[in-house]
Amino acid sequence: MNHNAPLSPRPLHQLADGPRRVLTHAQLRAHGVSAAKAGEQCRPGGPWQQLLPGVVLLHPGPPTSEERLHAVLLYAARERTGGVPVQPGARGPHPSAFGEAVITGPAALTLHGFSSTPPLPSLDAFDVLVPRLRRLRSTGCARIVRTAALPEPEQVTGLPVAPVPRALADAVARLEDAETVRRLLTEAVRGGFCDPAAVVRELTAAKLLNRPHVVDAVDSLLAESRTLAESRLYRMVHDHGLPDPCWNVELRLPGGPRLGSLDAYWPEQSVAVELDTRAPRPGGRPDDEAEWAEHARKREHLERLGITVVHVNPRRLRDTAEQQAAVVRTALMASADRDPAAYVVVVPR
């Protein structure tokens, strides 16, 4: 069916009793309701009300959160889509009705399932992403956020919602309270919504890492991420029957320099596990590049000494612990077929 095809006029009471009670003026015209008639219905004390410019609520009572969200999206998209009409019997707008409009910020985080963001009814306005060149203004419950590049939205309860890292950055951009920012970032990682690297990338792209309270929250985020990853590594070793390693140690050559720190080490098999919890730092500073280069040099040096280094990514450790355990087990079993490694001193870190 052509979604732009005109519809037969419907009695007003049928529109108001339909499954979708938020329509644009263009959608109403497609149903045979003129602008003059819509204006008459929206007069004070009338059966309808205008929620946003060009967007009508087809009942007189307070709008639900779902109706407000639909109104915001239709308002932000209406100029581009021309108001795609709701087809008879449809339970909601066709996806193209929302055009290039994406819910972001606190409302998006709440839709994703965050507990530290306010419930939808308590939000006075919803942030909605639109292309930078759109000629729209914030009004009523619609707060316009312009962007040069729209993220690929995720469908949550049938609505186009920004991915968590982008929604998080847009929420943080409006926050000055350090504790609130820290709580949001911590829930994003602890709740398994996204990994720290994705958060830092979005905060960097949004130019938010020049704000001291955001930088402090990122430092807490990275510390939280490492603590969680270490806990999951302990569980992986014990839950999958791997032999107990030496935990959190440093290796040194006898009478020589330090070789580096490791999260787990099996001396008899000369196998090490290192958690790769690195994440981009503010602005990609030169000292961070040096840190990454030093990380690679350490691994190469250990492998030249005959020590097998297994790098474990925290996300894979969370999502595929059994596979990661199999990788470590294979490295331990393969040690019998390798030449003996150089003698090293193991000291607590």
Secondary structure, DSSP 4 states (H G I P E B T S, - for coil): --TTSPPPP--HHHHHTSS--EEEHHHHHHTT--HHHHHHHTSTTSS-EEEETTEEESSSSPPPHHHHHHHHHHHHHHHHH--PPPPTT-SS--GGGG-S-EEEHHHHHHHHT-SSSPPGGG-S-EEEEEETT-----BTTEEEEEESS----EEETTEEE--HHHHHHHHHTT---HHHHHHHHHHHHHTTS--HHHHHHHHHHTT-TTSHHHHHHHHHHHHHHHHHHHHHHHHHHHHTTPPP-EEEEEEE-TTS-EEEEEEEEETTTTEEEEE----PPGGG-HHHHHHHHHHHHHHHHHHHTT-EEEEE-HHHHHH-HHHHHHHHHHHHHHGGGSPPPPP-EEEE-
